[in-house]
Amino acid sequence: MTPTLRLNSALAALLLTSTIAQAEPLKAAVFDFQLADQGMLGPTEADRARLGPLSELLRSLLKESGRYEIVSTDPVKEQVTKGSDLRRCNGCAEDYARKLKADVAITGEIQKVSNLILNINLYVKDLRSDTPEQAYSVDIRGNNDASFDRGLRYLVKNRLPASSQN
């Protein structure tokens, strides 16, 4: 094998390895959805009961999309539960995600304007860089499981970046 052919083979192998490494999904700490301040409306039991299944659906959709490898948040679940709202704790979600060795922290909240108008909000913070947190939102109509399911599926499919390399 000539030196030029060896060099070309080595470069091709390096490029292939580099491409494969870039295709690896980011490790994401996906925290349970929380309820945004609802003012005088206050959350109902149905609102609270929806958070767990919606959180699991989000993790499942993100994993199926190939964008992220989901890391368990169980090791910090007690701290999260005892702490303040993840959206108003001065970066505690990022701290928890770093403890979990995640590349990305994903938090979500449900904003209830009325029983007809609601928002599903996702916040994605890339912990590998100094870039600002990215926010994604979808408005839904109807305070029922079917509306939340459709809204979250739409949000993940159409609003989040197609590449896990944000």
Backbone hydrogen bonds, N-H to C=O, Kabsch-Sander energy under -0.5 kcal/mol:
donor,donor_aa,acceptor,acceptor_aa,energy
6,R,2,T,-2.5
7,L,3,P,-2.4
8,N,4,T,-2.6
9,S,5,L,-2.4
10,A,6,R,-2.6
11,L,7,L,-2.5
12,A,8,N,-2.5
13,A,9,S,-2.3
14,L,10,A,-2.4
15,L,11,L,-2.7
16,L,12,A,-2.3
17,T,13,A,-2.5
18,S,14,L,-2.6
19,T,15,L,-2.5
20,I,16,L,-2.4
21,A,17,T,-2.4
22,Q,18,S,-2.0
23,A,19,T,-1.2
24,E,20,I,-0.5
24,E,21,A,-1.0
26,L,67,R,-1.4
28,A,26,L,-0.6
28,A,69,E,-2.9
29,A,104,V,-2.7
30,V,28,A,-0.8
30,V,71,V,-0.6
31,F,29,A,-0.8
31,F,106,I,-2.6
33,F,51,L,-0.5
34,Q,108,G,-1.9
36,A,110,I,-2.9
41,L,38,Q,-1.7
48,R,44,T,-2.1
49,A,45,E,-2.7
50,R,46,A,-1.3
51,L,47,D,-0.7
51,L,48,R,-0.9
52,G,48,R,-0.6
54,L,50,R,-2.1
55,S,51,L,-2.2
56,E,52,G,-2.3
57,L,53,P,-2.2
58,L,54,L,-2.2
59,R,55,S,-2.2
60,S,56,E,-2.4
61,L,57,L,-2.8
62,L,58,L,-2.6
63,K,59,R,-2.4
64,E,60,S,-2.8
65,S,61,L,-1.7
66,G,62,L,-0.6
66,G,63,K,-1.3
67,R,62,L,-0.8
68,Y,62,L,-1.1
69,E,26,L,-3.2
70,I,68,Y,-0.6
71,V,28,A,-2.6
76,V,73,T,-1.6
77,K,73,T,-0.6
77,K,74,D,-1.1
80,V,76,V,-2.6
81,T,77,K,-2.6
82,K,78,E,-2.3
83,G,79,Q,-1.8
88,R,85,D,-1.8
89,C,86,L,-0.5
95,D,91,G,-2.0
96,Y,92,C,-2.9
97,A,93,A,-2.5
98,R,94,E,-2.3
99,K,95,D,-2.0
100,L,96,Y,-1.4
101,K,98,R,-1.8
102,A,97,A,-2.4
103,D,27,K,-2.8
104,V,27,K,-2.0
105,A,125,K,-2.4
106,I,29,A,-2.9
107,T,123,Y,-2.2
109,E,121,N,-2.2
110,I,34,Q,-2.3
111,Q,109,E,-0.5
111,Q,119,N,-2.4
112,K,110,I,-0.6
113,V,111,Q,-0.8
113,V,117,I,-1.7
114,S,117,I,-2.2
118,L,116,L,-0.5
118,L,140,I,-2.2
119,N,111,Q,-2.6
120,I,138,V,-2.6
121,N,109,E,-2.7
121,N,119,N,-0.6
122,L,136,Y,-3.3
123,Y,107,T,-2.9
124,V,134,Q,-2.9
125,K,105,A,-2.6
125,K,123,Y,-0.5
126,D,124,V,-0.5
127,L,103,D,-2.9
127,L,125,K,-0.7
128,R,103,D,-0.6
129,S,126,D,-0.7
134,Q,124,V,-3.1
136,Y,122,L,-2.9
138,V,120,I,-1.8
140,I,118,L,-3.0
142,G,116,L,-2.3
142,G,140,I,-0.5
143,N,115,N,-1.0
144,N,142,G,-1.5
148,F,144,N,-2.0
149,D,145,D,-2.7
150,R,146,A,-2.5
151,G,147,S,-2.6
152,L,148,F,-2.7
153,R,149,D,-2.3
154,Y,150,R,-2.4
155,L,151,G,-2.4
156,V,152,L,-2.5
157,K,153,R,-2.3
158,N,154,Y,-3.1
159,R,154,Y,-0.5
159,R,155,L,-1.9
160,L,155,L,-1.6
